[in-house]
């Protein structure tokens, strides 16, 4: 079946070429040629031979144009562009054909159809060339504005504004919002005017120009009397107050209000990314106390072996005069006072044994304490330690002398 349709399409193309050719005694018949080409395009499209169908539609458009049927020429190009966009996945080629169809509709005086073709061209380019898509949408809105048919461009305005915000082209988004506001004021749609006014302020805050946002707020209140008593005006005033006072908490509470969700999706998303000036700077200015406290906490959590040693006031210094001590006190001083000079020990991976905490103040031991300490040291004395000489009995020596 498809093969038969392709043969019918080829035959219709041959008839169209014959009718459009110039003979010795005849002129090209563009009416017949355009009909043949249009019939061939239909056969190729039904047979799913899309490339041949597009070629036939382009020849049909040219024949219709030469036959002074400009509107039909634009329709033929529109049909071919639809096949290219949907079945051949060639958005750039489809956009070019839509633009040519728009020019043909403009020539024919059909402004609405011309703007519609530009809108279709923008839709085809959204995923491949965002800038070109925005230009197509802007041109379509311009055609509706020229004909004072702005109400037909409301959806196109919204689409263009969304793409501009997604691309972070906030200045152009503000311009597009102002164009939309002008159309909405003519339609006397109070609800949409209030939403558009608040959207302008949010985009200006995203740019970082809160001064211009304040000017726009005052101008909107004077231009649109209904805006001053609206919920959107209260939200705008709260946003201005948050920026003037640097109150990030007030800003976050304001953007979570219900009327923010009634705005376009991209504008509502943008509002939740706003921050007051200096918010990041103020949070970083509080860093030194936290850094100091964290440093102290980390030092306290370190093991004793990794901390730097603390100097003892009695280290290496004699605490008393040896010549003024008794023998028992001397022995106690020698055994209880650590030596200030120690031989260096080789470094090992094992942590050193815990050292006793230094006393806050030295107290003179009593004789009873010294005797008890001396007895304890004698009990803990190593085996190979040299024993002290036995005390000499003075009575025996005196007997020997006698």
C-alpha positions, 0 to 999 in steps of 0.5 A: 500500500505504501509503495503504491502511494509513493508511486502516486506521489512520484507521478503527481510530482512529475505532473507538477513539474510538467505544469510548471515548466515553460513551453514554446507556445505556453506559459507555466500553469502555477495553479495546476502545478501547486495542486499536483505538488500538494497532492504529491505531498499528501501521498508521501506523508501517508506513505511515511516518506517524510523527506519526499513529503517536505520537498513536495510541500516546499514546491507547493508553497512556491507554486502557490506563491507564484499563483498569488495564493500567498495564504496557501503558500504559508499553509504549505510551508507550515505543514512541511515544518510540522513534519520536520519538527515532529517526524524528522527531529530537525528543530533548526530546519523546522524553525526556519520553515516556520519563519518563512511561513510567518513572512508569507502570512504577514504578506497575506495580512494574517497577523495572528497566523504570522505570530502563531508561526513564530511561537511554533518556531520558538517552541521548536528551538527551546531544547536546542537554542534558548536565545533564538527561542526567546527571540521568536517569542518576543517577536510573536508578542511584538506582532500581537502588540502592534495589532492591539491584540495583546490578550493573545500574547499572555501565554507567550509572555509567560513562556518567554519570561520563564526562559529568561529567568531560567537563563538568568537574564534578569534584566531582559526578564524585567523588560518583558514583564513591563511589556506584559504589564502594559498589556494587562493594564489595557485588559483591566485585569487587576489580579494579573496586574498585581501578580506581574507587579510583584514579579517585577519586584522579585526579579529586581531583588534577584538582580540585587537592585533593591533601590530600583525595586523600591522605586518600582513599588512606589510607581506601581502604587501610583499607577495601579491604585488597586495594587496598594490594597492587595496582598501582593503589595503587602508582600512587596512592602515586607520584602522591602523592609527585610532588605532595609533592615537586613532581616533574613528571617523576615525575608524567608517568612515573606517568600513562604506566603501563599500568594507567592505560590500563585505566581509563575513557577520560575518567579516563585522559585527565584523568590526562594533564593533571595538573600538580604545584603550582608547575610553571608558576611554577618555569618562569617563575622561570627567565626572567630569566637567559634574558632576559638572555642573549637580550638580550646575544645580540641586542645582539651580533647587531646590525649595528655601525651600529645599536649605540651609539657607544663613547666613546674615552678620547683623543677630543677631548683633546690627547695631547702638547704641540705646543711641545715637538715637532719640525716633523716630529712636529707634521706627523705629529700633525696628520695622524694625530690625527682632529679631535674637532669634525666638521660634522654630516652629513645622515642617509641610509639608507646605513650609515656606513663601518666605523670602525677599532677603538679602540686599547687604549693609546696608544703613542708613535710612533718618528721612523721611523714618523712619517717613513713616515706623513708620506711615505704621507700625501703620496702620498695627498694630493689634487690640489687640496691646497695644496702646502707652500712649498719649503724655502729654500736657506740657501747661496744666500741667503748668496751673495747677501748676499756 
